[in-house]
Amino acid sequence: MKFNTKTIHGGQHHEKSTGSVMTPIFQTSTFAQTSPGKPIGDYEYARASNPTRTALEDSLASLENGTRGLAFASGLAAIDAVMKILKPGDEVVATDNLYGGTYRMFTKVYQDFGIKFHFVDMTNLEKFESLINENTKLVWLETPTNPLMKLVDIAEISKITKKHKLLLAVDNTFATPYLQKPLDLGAEIVMHSATKYLGGHSDVMAGALIVKDKELGEKLHFAQFATGGILGPMDSFLILRGIKTLHLRMQRHCENGIKVAEYLSSHSAVKRVYYPGLESHPNHDIAKKQMIGGFGGMVSFTFKSGKMEDAVAFFEKLKVFTLAESLGGVESLANHSATMTHGSLTKEERAEIGITDDLVRLSVGVEDIDDLLADLKQALA
């Protein structure tokens, strides 16, 4: 199947007993057995598996060209499961411009459990490889990163991780499998905050992991089963429903995203625009290489004044864009990274990775582009 067909049919089957075209919501916590240890079907207890969640997990595996998908209660719950296959003394090398919640988990939770983290600009391959030692077990990438849209060449990083026999995990939330398939580029694990583009309607929290190696899939499933960060059947149904229009939505997100980026680039009040589709982006060549069919709907920018008050005034005047956390929904959202998504970082930590107080991150939705541009124009006036 090609991708547009996979979003609707990938890994999916009509429900056996009724022939239901859509996967039903199996709102049950447990399943009957005919004799101790002999369940009637393939299911025993919903923390281990549930038919609605299984349908979603099969869809996720299909979209990312993996063999196993796992659905979690949030993106951070998915990352948490990956961390649980590590041991005290292990080391992780991660992108230096991570989502604030990921950085918080690494430095405020797992660092206290004896796992050491290194954060590095992975466009510098020599510097990245210099941090690898006998204790390194995992490399964690975001590409594009949140919120500065840095890109990492997954295939080139993969050559290094395979040489050192390391696991490579890629947060594919911003690009989605519509634009980028990390497993095909050499990664072992793909992570999604499915709350975002996969769900697509800002109405559900979910996370996902997808792998190709079956043994690794079993390890991650055990971590999920043993610690309980599962996705419920209703939420699984909503993500599965959202996936069916992923290709349609992403096409419009990309179309609107590039137009918003071009408009902001020409505005007299704007200093810098961060968008992989612009030729001015320092990683534009990587974007053309590994992002297929577009550059996404995430755009960040700063003001020539460099003043936070200009960003605040901009947020307060928006009418179509909504000032809110999150991203990836059909509606356009605006975010102040310094106080919202990356508020858990100190000012010094934010400055080190380039997040200034005047930085604005836009999640460009699927509305009419004329209305979006008109809103930006009046808010910047």
N, C-alpha and C positions, 0 to 999 in steps of 0.2 A: 504493500500500500504506500501511496505517497502521503506526505504529511497532512494535507487538508482532509484526507479520508481517515487517517489515523485518529484525528481529534474526535471523530464521531464513532468509528468502528474499532479502533485499535484495542485488542485484548478484550473486546466485549462480546457477550452472548445473550440471546433471549433467555429470560428466566424459565427454568425447566418445567416447573409444575403448571404454570398458567400461560406461558408463551409471551409474557409481558415484554414489550419492546424496550421500555425503559427499566433500568435496574431498580427494583423496589427498595424501600427503606426498611431493612430488617431491624426493627426497633426491639431488640431482645438482648438480654445479657447472657443467656445460657441456652443450651440445645439438648433435647432429649436423647437418652441412650437406651438401647434395647437390653443391655447387660453391662455391668461395670467395665468401663474401658472400651465399650463398643458403641460409639455414637451412631445415630441413624444415617447421618451424612458425613460431610467433611469437617464439621464444626462441633466444638465442645464448649468453649467459653469465649466470650466476645473480646476479652483482653488479648487473647492469642490471635483470633481472627473473626471476622464478621463478613457475610456475603457482600454487603454494600461496600465495605472497605476494600475487600478483595477486588471487586470490579474496578474501583478507583486505582488501586495499586497496579493492576494489570494494564490500565490505561497509561499510567505514568511510565511504566517500563516500556511500553510500545512507543510513546512519544520520544523518549530519550535513547531508543535503541539499546535498552538494557535487558537483563533477564529477570530482575527482581525489583519491584517498587515497594516502598513502605510509606504509609501515611501516618502523620503525627498530629498532635494537638496544636502545634505551632512550628514555625521555622526554627525557633530556638530549641524546641524539644527534639527536632531532627538533629541539630548540631550537637545537642547534649548526648544523643545516642552514639554519635561518632566519637566523642570524647571518652565515652565509657569503654571503648575497646582499647584505650591506652592505659598505661600503668605509671605509678610514681617513678620519676627518673627519666621518662620519655621526654623528647623535645619536639616541638612543632615550629615550623617556619611558615609565617603567614604574611599576606599582603599588608602593606603599611597603612592602607586607607580603607579599613573595614567598616561595615555597619556598626554603629555604636553598641548595639545589643550583643553582637558577636564578640567585640573587643571586651566588653564588660564581663561576659561569661569566661573568656579566656583568662583575664587578668584578676578578676575579683572572686572567681569560684575555683577554677581548675588549677590556677597557679598555686593556690594554697594547698592543693592536694599533691604537690610535688611534680607537676608537669611544667616544663619550662617553655616559654614562648619567645620567638624572635619575630620582629616585625621589620619588613624590608621592602624597598621599592623593587619589585620583581621585573621591571624593565631592564634592570642592571643584572644580567644573568651571572656574571662573575661574582658580584657581591652576594647574590642569592646563594650560589653554590658554596661559597666560602663559609656559610653558616651551618652547613650540613656536617654532622659528625656521627660517631657510632651510636649515639643515643637518639638521633633524629628518626622519627617514625612516620610523621605525617606532614604534608605540605597543604596549606589551605589558601585557596585563591578566591577573590571576587573579581569578576570582569564582565561588564563595566563595574567599577567600584561605586560605593554609595558614600558621599554625594558628588565626588569630583570626576566621575566617569573615566578614571584611569583604566587602561586595558592592559591585560597580560597575555602574551602569546602562549596559549595553552599547549600547543604542540611542542614548542621549544622547551618549556618547563618540563613537560612530560619526558623528553629525552633525558633530562638530568635526573628526574625522580626514578626512572626505570634503571638508569645506570647504578644508582645507589639503593635500589630495591625499596623504595618508599611508596607509601600510599599518597595519591594525589586526589584531593577533594576540591570541587569547584562549586561555588555558590552561583547558580545560573538564574537567579531571581529576576534581574533586570533584563536579561536578553531573552529568556524563555527558550524552550526547544524549537520554537518557530524560527529563531534567528541563529541559534548556536547549540551545538551538540557536543559537550565536553567529553563524553565517553568515546565518541568517534575520533576525538583529537588526542586521546591517550590517558584521560583521567580514569580513576577507579571508582570514584564516588561523585554523584551530582546531588546537590542540595537545592531545594526551593523553599522559600516562604510562599506557600500556595495561597496564602491570604491575598497575595498581590495579583499578578496577571493570570495565573491559572484559574483562580476563582473569578476574578475580574469584575466583581460587583460590590465590593466593600461590605459584604454581609456575612462573612465567615472567617474564622481563624483556622489555619492549617499549615502543616509543613510536610516535606517529602524528601526521601532519599531514593536514589536509583543507582543500581550497580550492575556490572556484567558478570562478575565472578560469583558463583553460587555459594561458595564457602563463606565469602565476605558477607553476602546477603544473609546467611544464617546467623553469623555473629551479630550483625546489626539487628536482626529480628529478635534474637535472644535479649539484647540490651533493651529493646522496646518492650518485649513481653515481661521481662523481669522487673522493670522499673515503671511501666505503665503509662508512658506518654502517648497513648493511642488517640486516633481520631474517631469520634463517634459516628454512628450510621447516618444521622441527619446531615452532619457537616460533610461526610464523605459524599453523600448524594449531591449536595450543593456544589462542591468542587468538581465532581464528575459532570454536572450539568454545565458549569462554567467552561470546562475544557472543550465542550462541543462547539463553542464559538470562538475559541482562542485564535484561530487563524484569521478569522474575519476582523476581530478586534485589533490584533497586532498589526494587520495591514493598515488600518486607520491610525493607530497610535504612531506608526512609523511615518505615515504621510503628514500627519499634523506636527509631529516632533521636529522634523527637518525644517518645516516652514516657521515654526516658533523660534527655532535656533537661528535661522537666517534673519528673521525680523529683529531679534534681540541684538544680533551682531552688528546691525546697522544703526542701532539706537544711540543717540548722543549721550544718554545717561549711563549706558552700560560699559563697563570696563572689559570684562572677559566673559565669554560663553564657553561652557563645557558641554560638548556634544560630539560623540564619535563620528557623526556623519559630516562634520565640517572639515574641510581640508586644512584648516588652521589647527585642528586638534593634533597634539604631538603623537598620538597613537593611531592616527587615521589609517595608516597602512595596515596595522594589525586588524583594525575593524573591518577593512575591506577583505582581508584574508579569511577571517574566521566568523564574521557575522554575515549570514546569508540572507539576502533579500531585503535588507533595511538596517536601521541603526537604533531602533527603539523609540520610546516615548518619554524618556527621562532627559531633562535639560536643567543645568544649573548655571547661574550667572552671578556676577558681582557688580557693584556700582563704582563708577569713576571716583566718587567722593570717598569711598571706603567706609562710609558711616553706617552704623547699625540703624540709626533713626530713619535713614532713607529706605532701608529694607522694611522697617516696621510700618512706615507710611504707605509703602507699596502694598503690603499685606492687608492693611486696614481698608484700602480703597477697592480691592478686588470684588467683583460682582459675580462672574461666572466661575472662575477658579475659587475653590474653597480652601481656606487656611485650616489644615488638619494634618495629623500624623498619617502615615501609610502612603501607599501608591498603587498603581496598576489597575485601578478601577475604571469603569467607563466614564466617570466624571473626572474633570480636571481638578487637581489638588496642588496647593502650594505649601511649602514647608520651610521653616527656619531651622537649619541643621544645628546651629550653635546652641539653641535652647530646646530643641525638640529631639530629633533622632540621635544627636550626639551630645545631648545635655549631660550625660553621665561622665564624659571626658572633662578633664580640667582644661582651663583656657590654654595652658602651655601645651598640653597634649594635642589640642585642636590646632594650635598654631604650627606645631611640628609637622602635621600632615597637610596643612594648607586650608583648613576650614576657618574662614574669617567670619567676623560678626555680621558682615553685610552679605553673606552668601545666601542666595535663594535657590531652592531646589523645586522644580516643577515636575509634576507627573501629568503629562499632556494627555487628555482624554480623547474621546471619540466624537465630541461635539463638532458643530460646523466650524471650520477654521476661521471664517470671517468673524464669528462671535468671539472666538478665543483671542484673535489678534486685536480686536477692538477693545477687549477687556484689558489686555496688557498695555495698550496705548493710553487708555484713560488712567490706569493705575500708575503708570510711569510719568504722566504729565506733571 
